Amino acid sequence: MLKTARLALKMLPILGLLLLLGASFSLPETNSKAQPKLKVIDTGGPVVISKCSPCHRDLNDFENPNLINFNHAVHFKKAIKCEACHTEFPHTADKILKPTMDVCVNCHRLQHGSQGAVAPPKCELCHPPGFKLTPNDHDVDDFSTSGHIARANRDMQECLVCHDKDSCESCHSQRGVAPRPASDYTWFALWPIPKDKGPKIRVGGKVDMATCVPCHRDLQKWKNDKLINFNHPKHFERGITCENCHDKWPHMGGETIRPQMTACAKCHRLDHGSQGKLVDREDPDIKEYCFLCHPRDMQLKPDWHTAQFIEGGHQERANADRGECRMCHLQVFCDNCHKTEIPHAADWGGEHGKEAFEAVEAGQFACFTCHKVEASANKAPSCAKCHKGAVYPHQEPWAPVHGKVASELGQETCRTCHVTEVFCDICHGGVRMPHDKDKWIGEHDVFLQTNEISECLTCHKREQCLLCHAIHKVHSYKELYDYGELGN
């Protein structure tokens, strides 16, 4: 009576299978309209392709050492839907729920009247060469005698997952076992009932614990060969939530999007007033700070930090995002290499002259670490933007020629660095520089009545004075000045 009831129960899903195999299957149609930003995945209810595609771009990209040649597309073409094999949402907090073999043989053992087998019942069709086909519980000593008899009497369907009528009766006849009724060797497909309710995952929205725990019960079970000792609970205890680091939905389009190091540096490089670093302090003389997170055998310097990058290529990247540099380098690291504070202070344009002059005097030419010199002008291109035609550092000897340069280029060129009313007076005394070309000829004698002529000779030669005085037929030097000061 019990077997009759079970047989009747098992016959019920047959009609469902036939309807399933006869139903049309189609992938979701492409919608040309803008899709909603958030996709909600209901982890309960039937498993449909729309629940898989947000994370799995290629449904055949999976690993299972027990299977070969499994092809979703082949099954889709035969109108077999996801829920026919995946009777439950495949990702739980503890593990991935993969279809068991009895689900496969629902079709691969099913005889459909005169049409015969619905799908080929061949082991090598799915399992790789060398795969151990017999379960481990078949290896015990008494299984071939009493063990398998008890199993078959309990539920013959378990045996039919692998064995057919011919394989069983061949062995039974050799041992003189009476044949079983033919109905015992009939496979009856029976699917578990899917869950109706489950957590909902909102794909693409804010990353929070509710979106992680349906699949990840233990957040420490992850692999990254560039990190060690990352502890999610320790961060949670400090009030750091998922979205603080995971600024993008982590599973999209068949890949895992992990937080970049910039997300870590937001705290690991942050000073909080008098409290100092928000995380463990670092010592610039050792690398222990890096090894709080990275393995000790890891090459800390990125491959793209080539010699060309270090010599000058890093400037563009640093200007674009200096915070990227600060993930690894302290301010003192930059200053030691550049021999000055980098980046320059806001008022650097008006202050750099003195420091640049001292560096040149010491033969260091620290400016040219970044500002490359033009061979033709002995001047960095960036200097020329402000210094215009003046060569910097000034060519030596500069004093005898600077007046001519200033006259040719204009005083504004000098004022780029020098406050002329003050700087020029250091050498020229009270003489207004440059001379007022309209008034100076008529005023210079007044100046010389109260000042030494040596101040004029700083720039002018004696012959210039004599020539001009001879042309204009004015008083001679003998009348006003002691020739001893002018020479013979």
C-alpha positions in Angstrom: 0.0 0.0 0.0 2.9 2.4 0.9 4.7 1.6 -2.3 1.5 2.3 -4.3 1.1 5.6 -2.6 4.7 6.5 -3.3 4.4 5.5 -6.9 1.3 7.7 -7.3 3.1 10.6 -5.7 6.1 10.2 -8.0 3.9 10.1 -11.1 2.5 13.6 -10.4 5.6 15.5 -11.5 5.8 13.6 -14.8 3.1 15.8 -16.3 5.0 18.9 -15.0 8.2 17.6 -16.7 6.4 17.2 -20.0 5.0 20.7 -19.8 8.4 22.0 -18.8 10.1 20.4 -21.8 7.4 21.6 -24.1 7.4 25.1 -22.9 9.2 27.8 -24.9 12.4 29.2 -23.4 13.8 32.6 -24.3 16.4 34.9 -22.8 15.2 38.2 -21.6 14.6 40.6 -24.4 16.9 43.6 -24.7 15.1 46.7 -23.6 16.3 49.8 -25.5 14.8 52.1 -22.8 16.9 53.1 -19.8 17.0 50.3 -17.2 16.3 51.1 -13.5 19.6 51.6 -11.6 18.8 49.1 -8.9 18.1 45.4 -9.7 16.5 43.5 -6.9 17.4 39.8 -6.7 14.9 37.8 -4.6 16.8 34.8 -3.2 13.6 32.9 -2.7 11.1 31.6 -5.2 12.0 30.2 -8.6 15.5 30.6 -10.0 15.4 32.5 -13.3 18.1 33.9 -15.5 17.5 37.5 -14.5 18.7 36.5 -11.0 22.0 35.1 -12.5 22.9 37.6 -15.2 23.8 40.6 -12.9 26.8 38.7 -11.6 27.4 36.0 -14.2 28.0 37.3 -17.7 29.1 33.8 -18.8 27.1 31.1 -17.2 29.6 28.5 -18.5 32.4 30.1 -16.6 32.4 28.0 -13.5 34.7 25.3 -12.0 33.6 21.8 -10.9 36.3 19.1 -11.0 33.6 16.4 -11.2 32.1 17.7 -14.4 33.1 18.4 -18.0 31.4 19.9 -21.0 28.4 21.1 -19.1 26.8 23.7 -21.3 24.0 25.9 -20.2 23.2 27.1 -23.7 22.6 23.5 -24.9 20.0 23.0 -22.1 18.4 26.4 -22.8 17.9 25.4 -26.5 16.0 22.3 -25.3 13.6 24.5 -23.4 15.1 23.6 -20.0 14.8 26.5 -17.6 17.1 27.4 -14.7 14.6 26.2 -12.1 14.5 22.7 -13.6 18.0 22.1 -12.1 18.5 24.9 -9.6 15.6 24.1 -7.3 16.9 26.6 -4.7 18.7 29.9 -5.0 22.3 28.7 -5.4 24.2 31.2 -3.2 23.6 30.9 0.6 25.6 32.3 3.5 27.3 29.0 4.1 28.0 27.6 0.6 27.0 27.3 -3.0 24.1 25.0 -3.6 25.0 23.0 -6.8 22.4 20.7 -8.4 22.9 17.1 -7.2 23.1 14.2 -9.6 19.6 13.0 -8.9 18.4 16.3 -10.5 20.5 15.6 -13.6 19.0 12.1 -14.0 15.5 13.5 -13.8 16.1 13.9 -17.6 19.1 11.7 -18.2 17.3 8.6 -16.9 13.8 9.4 -18.0 12.2 7.3 -20.7 9.5 9.1 -22.7 7.4 6.4 -24.1 8.2 5.3 -27.6 10.7 8.2 -28.0 13.0 6.5 -25.5 15.5 8.4 -23.3 14.9 12.2 -23.0 18.7 12.7 -22.6 21.7 10.4 -23.0 22.4 8.4 -19.8 26.2 8.2 -20.4 28.6 8.8 -17.5 31.4 10.0 -19.8 29.1 12.7 -21.2 29.5 14.7 -18.0 32.2 13.2 -15.9 36.0 13.6 -16.8 38.2 10.6 -17.5 39.6 9.0 -14.4 36.7 10.2 -12.3 35.8 7.8 -9.5 32.2 6.9 -10.4 31.4 4.8 -7.3 30.5 6.7 -4.1 32.8 6.3 -1.1 30.0 4.5 0.8 30.2 1.7 -1.8 33.7 0.8 -0.7 32.8 -0.8 2.6 33.2 -4.6 2.8 29.5 -5.5 3.3 28.0 -3.1 0.7 28.1 -5.6 -2.1 26.1 -8.1 0.1 23.8 -6.8 2.8 24.6 -3.1 2.5 23.2 -2.4 -1.0 20.2 -4.7 -0.3 19.1 -2.5 2.6 19.7 0.7 0.4 17.6 -0.7 -2.5 14.8 -1.8 -0.2 14.7 1.6 1.3 14.5 3.5 -2.0 15.4 2.0 -5.3 15.5 5.4 -6.9 18.9 6.1 -5.3 20.3 3.0 -7.1 18.8 4.1 -10.4 20.8 7.4 -10.3 23.7 5.3 -11.7 22.4 1.8 -12.4 19.8 0.6 -15.0 17.8 -2.6 -15.1 20.3 -4.5 -17.2 23.3 -3.9 -14.9 21.3 -4.9 -11.8 19.8 -8.1 -13.3 23.1 -9.2 -14.8 24.7 -9.3 -11.4 21.6 -10.7 -9.7 21.4 -13.6 -12.2 25.0 -14.5 -11.5 24.3 -14.8 -7.8 21.0 -16.5 -8.1 18.9 -13.6 -6.9 15.3 -13.6 -7.9 14.5 -10.8 -10.4 12.7 -7.7 -9.0 9.4 -6.4 -10.5 10.0 -4.3 -13.7 8.3 -1.3 -12.1 11.2 -1.2 -9.6 13.5 -0.2 -12.4 11.4 2.7 -13.6 12.9 6.2 -12.9 10.4 8.7 -11.6 11.4 12.3 -11.8 10.6 14.3 -8.6 11.7 17.9 -7.9 11.9 19.6 -4.6 9.5 22.5 -4.1 11.4 25.9 -4.3 11.4 28.2 -1.3 8.8 30.9 -1.6 10.6 33.6 0.5 14.2 34.7 0.9 16.3 37.8 1.5 16.3 40.4 -1.3 19.6 41.7 -2.7 19.6 45.1 -4.4 22.2 45.0 -7.0 24.0 48.3 -7.8 22.7 50.2 -4.7 24.5 51.1 -1.5 26.7 48.3 -0.3 25.6 47.3 3.2 25.6 44.2 5.4 22.1 43.2 4.1 23.5 42.8 0.6 26.4 40.7 1.7 25.1 38.1 4.3 22.8 36.2 1.9 25.9 34.8 0.3 28.7 35.6 2.8 28.1 34.5 6.3 31.8 34.7 7.1 33.3 37.8 5.6 36.8 36.6 6.4 36.6 33.8 3.8 38.1 35.6 0.9 41.4 35.5 -1.0 43.7 38.3 -2.1 47.4 37.6 -2.6 48.3 41.2 -1.9 46.7 41.5 1.5 47.0 39.7 4.9 45.3 40.1 8.2 42.4 42.2 6.9 39.8 42.0 9.6 36.2 43.0 8.8 35.0 42.8 12.4 37.7 45.1 13.6 36.6 47.8 11.2 32.9 47.3 12.1 33.8 47.8 15.8 35.2 51.3 14.8 32.0 52.2 13.1 33.3 51.7 9.6 30.5 50.4 7.4 30.7 48.4 4.2 30.1 51.4 1.9 33.1 53.3 3.4 35.4 51.0 1.5 33.1 49.4 -1.1 32.1 52.4 -3.1 31.0 50.2 -6.0 28.8 47.1 -6.1 31.4 44.3 -5.8 29.9 41.7 -8.1 29.1 42.9 -11.6 29.5 41.5 -15.1 31.4 38.4 -14.2 34.1 40.1 -12.1 34.7 41.0 -8.5 35.4 44.7 -7.9 37.6 45.1 -4.9 38.3 48.4 -3.1 41.4 50.2 -4.3 44.2 51.2 -1.9 42.9 54.8 -2.1 39.9 53.6 -0.1 42.3 52.4 2.7 44.4 55.5 2.6 41.4 57.6 3.4 41.9 56.5 7.1 45.3 55.1 7.1 46.9 58.4 6.0 44.6 60.7 7.9 45.7 62.9 10.8 43.0 63.9 13.3 44.3 66.9 15.0 46.1 66.3 18.3 45.0 62.7 18.2 47.4 62.0 15.3 46.9 59.1 12.9 43.5 57.4 13.0 45.3 54.1 12.7 48.6 52.8 14.0 51.4 55.3 13.6 54.1 54.7 11.0 57.8 55.2 11.3 59.3 56.6 8.1 62.6 54.7 8.7 61.0 51.2 8.5 58.4 49.5 6.4 56.6 47.8 9.2 53.6 50.0 8.7 53.1 48.6 5.2 53.2 45.0 6.5 50.2 45.6 8.7 48.3 44.7 5.5 50.7 43.5 2.9 52.7 40.2 3.0 56.4 40.6 3.7 57.5 39.1 0.4 55.4 41.5 -1.6 57.1 43.9 -4.0 55.8 47.2 -2.5 56.9 49.4 -5.4 54.5 49.2 -8.4 55.9 47.9 -11.7 55.1 51.1 -13.4 57.5 53.1 -11.1 60.2 52.8 -13.8 63.4 54.9 -13.9 61.7 57.2 -16.4 58.7 57.6 -14.1 60.9 58.5 -11.1 63.1 60.9 -13.1 60.2 63.1 -14.2 57.2 61.2 -15.3 55.6 61.1 -11.9 55.0 64.9 -12.0 51.9 64.7 -14.2 50.4 61.9 -12.0 51.2 63.8 -8.8 49.6 67.0 -10.1 46.5 65.0 -11.1 46.1 63.4 -7.7 48.7 64.0 -5.0 46.7 61.8 -2.6 47.6 58.8 -4.7 51.3 59.5 -3.9 50.6 60.0 -0.2 49.3 56.4 0.1 52.9 55.3 0.3 55.1 58.4 0.6 55.4 60.8 3.5 56.0 64.5 2.9 59.6 64.2 4.1 60.2 61.6 1.3 59.3 64.2 -1.4 61.1 67.1 0.3 64.4 65.1 0.7 64.4 64.3 -3.0 63.4 67.7 -4.3 65.7 69.5 -1.7 62.7 71.8 -1.0 59.1 71.7 0.1 56.9 70.0 -2.5 54.4 71.1 -3.6 55.6 74.7 -3.4 53.8 77.1 -1.1 51.2 79.5 -2.5 53.6 82.5 -2.4 56.5 80.6 -3.9 56.6 82.8 -7.0 57.8 85.7 -4.9 60.0 83.7 -2.5 61.8 81.2 -4.6 64.5 83.6 -5.8 66.6 83.6 -2.6 66.4 79.8 -2.2 67.2 79.2 -5.9 70.1 81.7 -5.7 71.5 79.9 -2.6 71.2 76.5 -4.3 73.0 77.8 -7.4 75.7 79.3 -5.3 76.2 76.0 -3.6 76.3 74.2 -6.9 73.2 72.1 -6.2 70.9 73.3 -8.9 68.0 71.6 -7.0 65.4 73.4 -9.2 66.6 71.5 -12.2 65.5 68.2 -10.6 62.1 69.0 -12.0 62.6 72.0 -14.2 64.8 70.8 -17.1 67.4 73.2 -18.5 67.3 74.3 -22.1 70.8 73.8 -23.6 70.5 76.8 -25.8 69.6 79.3 -23.1 70.8 77.6 -19.9 67.4 78.1 -18.6 64.4 75.9 -17.6 61.3 76.3 -19.8 59.1 76.9 -16.8 61.5 79.7 -15.7 61.3 81.3 -19.0 57.5 81.8 -18.6 58.3 84.5 -16.0 61.9 85.4 -16.5 61.2 86.0 -20.2 64.5 86.7 -22.0 66.7 86.8 -18.9 68.9 83.8 -18.5 68.6 82.3 -15.1 70.8 81.5 -13.3 72.4 84.8 -14.6 75.5 84.3 -16.6 78.8 85.3 -15.1 80.1 88.0 -14.8 76.6 89.4 -14.5 77.3 92.9 -13.0 79.0 94.4 -16.1 76.3 93.3 -18.5 73.1 93.4 -16.5 72.4 97.0 -17.3 72.3 96.3 -21.0 70.1 93.3 -20.5 67.7 95.3 -18.4 67.7 98.1 -21.0 66.9 95.7 -23.8 64.3 93.5 -22.0 62.7 96.2 -19.9 62.7 96.7 -16.2 59.5 94.6 -15.8 61.7 91.6 -16.5 63.9 92.4 -13.5 60.9 93.1 -11.3 59.8 89.4 -11.8 62.2 88.7 -9.0 63.6 92.0 -7.7 62.0 95.0 -6.0 64.0 97.4 -8.1 63.5 100.4 -5.8 65.3 98.5 -3.0 67.5 95.9 -4.7 69.1 98.3 -7.2 70.0 100.8 -4.4 72.2 98.2 -2.8 74.7 98.7 -5.5 73.7 102.0 -7.1 73.1 104.0 -4.0 70.7 106.9 -4.4 70.8 106.9 -8.2 67.4 106.2 -9.7 67.7 103.1 -11.8 67.2 103.0 -14.7 68.0 106.7 -15.4 65.3 108.9 -16.6 66.4 109.3 -20.2 64.6 112.7 -20.6 66.0 114.3 -17.4 69.1 112.5 -16.3 71.5 114.4 -18.6 70.5 117.6 -17.1 70.4 116.3 -13.5 73.5 114.1 -13.2 75.9 116.9 -12.5 73.8 117.8 -9.5 74.0 114.2 -8.3 77.8 114.3 -8.6 78.1 117.4 -6.5 77.0 115.4 -3.5 78.1 111.9 -4.4 81.3 110.1 -5.3 82.0 109.6 -9.0 82.9 106.0 -8.2 79.2 105.3 -8.0 78.9 106.2 -11.7 81.9 104.1 -12.6 80.1 101.0 -11.3 78.4 101.0 -14.7 80.1 103.7 -16.9 83.7 103.9 -18.2 85.7 107.1 -18.0 85.8 107.4 -21.8 82.0 107.7 -21.9 82.1 110.8 -19.7 84.9 112.5 -21.7 83.3 111.8 -25.0 79.9 113.2 -24.0 81.5 116.3 -22.4 83.6 116.9 -25.5 80.7 116.7 -27.8 78.6 119.1 -25.8 81.6 121.3 -25.0 80.8 121.6 -21.4 83.2 122.0 -18.5 86.1 119.7 -18.3 86.7 117.1 -15.6 89.6 119.3 -14.4 87.3 122.0 -13.3 84.9 119.9 -11.2 86.6 116.7 -10.4 90.0 115.4 -9.3 91.6 113.5 -12.1 93.0 111.2 -9.5 89.7 109.6 -9.3 89.4 109.1 -13.0 92.9 108.2 -13.8 95.1 109.8 -16.4 
